[in-house]
Amino acid sequence: MSSEAADTIHQAREAAATDGPDPREPLALLFRDLRTSPRGLTEREAARRLTVYGPNALIRRGGRRWPRELAQQFTHPLALLLAFAALLAAFSGALALAVAILVVILLNALLAFVQERQAEQAVEALADFLPEQATVVRAGVRRQVTATTLVPGDVLVIEEGDQVSADARLLSGGVEVDLSALTGESVPVFRSAEFADDSGPVLGARDLLFSGTACTGGQALAVVTATGMHTELGRIAALSQRTRREESPLEHQVKRVARLIAVIAIGVGVAFLPMGLAAGLSLAAAVSFAIGLLVANVPEGLLPTITLALAAGVRDLARRGAVVKRLSAVETLGSTTVICTDKTGTLTENRMRVTAVWLAAAELPLDGAPQAPADLLLLADAAATCTTADPEAGHGDPTELALLELAARVGRACPPEQRERERRAVFRFDPHVKLMTTADERDGRIVLHSKGAPEEVLSHAVTLLDHGTERALTPADRTEVVHAVGRLAARGLRVLAVARRPLAPGQQPPARREEAEQRLCLIGLVAMADPPRPEVARSIEQAHRAGITVHVVTGDNGLTAAAVAEQVGIGHRGMRIVTGTELDAMGDDRLDALLGRGEEVIFARTSPEAKLRIADALRAEGHTVAMTGDGVNDAPALRRADIGVAMGRSGTDVAREAATMVLTDDNFATIVAAVEMGRRTYENIRKFIVYIFSHAVPEVVPFLVFALAGGTIPLPLTVMQILAIDLGTDTLPALALGRERAEPGLMDRPPRPRDERVIRGAMLARSWGFLGLISAILIMGGYFLTLTSGGWHPGDPTGAGTALHLTYQQATTVAWLGIVFCQIGTAFAARTEHASLRAIGVLSNPQLLGGIAFSLAFAATIVYVPALHRLFGTAALTPAQLAIVVPFPFVVWGADELRRALVRSRTAALPVPVPPVPAPAPLVRPAAEEPGHHPLTVLLARHGWNAHRLVHALGVSEHAAAEIVAHARRIAAEHGHRVP
Ligand SMILES: Nc1ncnc2c1ncn2[C@@H]1O[C@H](COP(=O)(O)OP(=O)(O)OP(=O)(O)O)[C@@H](O)[C@H]1O
């Protein structure tokens, strides 16, 4: 773009910003000022305005915050401690050491800064995975656009669950909005086009909507008056500042440990001072050595490395389809013990197709092109009329799309335009009443069409359509309907009942839903198949092996859910179905007892509030709970669960906002994959802690030997050498360990207890007591070997100018290079905690190989570049001396392989605590395969239900329940089973 054109756009933007119309002026005037109409803008005009007004996004002020962030890296307690050490070194005359420590501080700060920026960017980039959408009317046609492309003058369609993405004035309809993001007010308020507020504060105006708020109910059309930084949200400067990233519990824990270790390092440094003096060091040398030890052992690089590992976890998760909103979610995911999942769309594909219908006349399978009796035509027509989905525009609930498809299949296609033309009122689907009703004009009079959960429709129905005529619905009919629902549901089908009620000519549609949904005429049932996602069964099996319990919390029928659950393997150790009514009647202690039994539970016909209660109960039991949800009402449960999981495709904006993790593919398998990723990241953090901690021992032991020998043994390591390890050779391999692939068996262990510390005693024992100790022995061996083969005897002088000086320098070089080589072995050993390295591939972490190559190159420079010899006290090694250290990595790594193999064989000998998972229960066979057998009774026979449970679980009459049980007994007897 030429600079002139850019200037013009800039001026136009400025003008647009200052000359925005008053959103509260009369509508006609507002339309004129915004140069728009209720039909919205044309696409071309919208595109033009986008260049003028710019994208509808908040621009972060104060983008240049990096100088401050960098400065912070120099002022945190550990950096200050190091600076103090440098000062001390300078005063004691060790200038080179002081400079070296300053270099340590500088490099560490830069590294930490880069790591934290990367972590932040990883989290920020997540927004790209979930572009916010908005529905607009452009040139009279509804369509979905990315919210950043909204412009003033656009006509917005706002529906329940939508995030409002621009400031707008309501044109028609009314909505409940949650203003909490803007005003802090947590109770939703009602906003309607009917209200006109032209005075008072803008935020209080009852006919305006604001960007950043969310619609929690209702439906409305509104015209956009301001976008981007010109919205009220944009004006609130504080909100446009980036909020500080909260520290995760893991980071908090590690920070504390790092500080504790720093204190210990100071203690050790101070304690070594008198020892060094006693061993004959000068005060300056003793001080500088104590300082060196301190600097080497302060784990200042640990925290940023952990942050980066978590961020890498976040990035991997996003690539796998799970977008998490904070770093801490990664560690929480790893300790998940219970997943509460819904059914539709998560376990199943959410691609519905009507496969059977029930009419008073008959139950019809709908394979192929059915012959359509009149009642079926009416059923299909009523079901399709009572919808809001629009297949052409590509939006709509799959249940409704299936109903529209059914209507088209039987020759009663219901085009959305015609449906909208005839529509007089709509009571949208409400998950509490589980019904939806519309009032539509047919041949000059209003007809009410209802559809919903069969038991709800049945309880509001008084008549039944039977061969084209309406007759009274008898108790026997009701029982037959319940039977039919059970039959269809036991095959895993989702069953909806459809009803209607024509109003008297001239009668207006009822204003209240309770009036509309009564005295209905039941037309029939539609049953639709929604196949389980193929990958779910494997994920469930994986979750079970990983000790995770999966409960289903669904709005659907218990039998449908149970059949689907069985198909995917949920309930392998017993399954219970609890309906919403049963749950409501259940006290907290009974709920706790139920959840404590280890069985998997199907919570059917639940309300969104039930989810909250289940989440609470599970958390109170000490579980770490991942809970899915997609509706507005699910938001509280999503917030309450440890990991609230929202659906990126089908869920509402409100649920996505409340969730910790959003699935871009809505798939259950992704939750399990995310748990695995969480476990992997956490384990990797442990791996590099083992690695980083282990070098302390070979660094401290030489000094101890020197001090205890009372001067007869020369100092095996110089301070500068220690610093070179701390900074030059250890950093990159540690980072690479954070990206290690999952160890086999990671998902075969029970979840990590929530309160378990990241640094366990066993880790320290392995790091210090095993890997570190072996390294110390090896390097001391190498040191003495080099000294003695050069003719040294205890007590011989080795200082500058003596005959043994070169031998001494070569010996310290061997000791130093020995540590570098031992750390390479340690890095390979730390890659797995239990498994043999072969199981994940010896060369499978290219970053680690790169890091080691860098370490080796760095070490070669220090050993062979003469200019560095004076600084580090090193000398070039002969091939024979080099040959001493070459086996070190293999010894350290090999020893740990051996140790792990021993541990594995010992644990394999122990009895396995968890009983082996039995093969998944066979599927409930469809009726067609068992002629004459009622699938419901087959299911009952297998699960041993009784009449009482039937009454409560399915809401059937006692008479029907008794009949079903009697039937179940007969069938069971025929198969040689016994029903209690
Ligand atoms: N659009 C709709 N119109 C009328 N009734 C519906 C509609 N969608 C669902 N129902 C009825 O309400 C019940 C509950 O639906 P809800 O959406 O709460 O849960 P679900 O989709 O069945 O399952 P899940 O909670 O596992 O996703 C359904 O079983 C069905 O009987």
The ligand as an ORCA input file, in Angstrom:
! r2SCAN-3c Opt
* xyz 0 1
  N     -33.987    -29.316     19.584
  C     -34.722    -30.060     20.404
  N     -36.053    -29.945     20.404
  C     -36.798    -30.667     21.235
  N     -36.333    -31.552     22.102
  C     -35.032    -31.732     22.135
  C     -34.142    -30.991     21.304
  N     -32.889    -31.364     21.591
  C     -32.988    -32.290     22.550
  N     -34.267    -32.515     22.888
  C     -34.785    -33.430     23.910
  O     -34.243    -33.073     25.145
  C     -33.435    -34.117     25.653
  C     -32.210    -33.523     26.323
  O     -31.439    -32.848     25.385
  P     -30.049    -32.224     25.776
  O     -29.622    -31.416     24.626
  O     -30.156    -31.617     27.134
  O     -29.140    -33.467     25.937
  P     -28.640    -34.445     24.828
  O     -28.229    -33.690     23.647
  O     -29.671    -35.500     24.614
  O     -27.475    -35.196     25.493
  P     -26.091    -34.634     26.022
  O     -26.408    -33.911     27.263
  O     -25.356    -35.887     26.264
  O     -25.471    -33.821     24.952
  C     -33.119    -34.981     24.458
  O     -32.922    -36.301     24.817
  C     -34.343    -34.845     23.611
  O     -35.353    -35.718     24.066
*
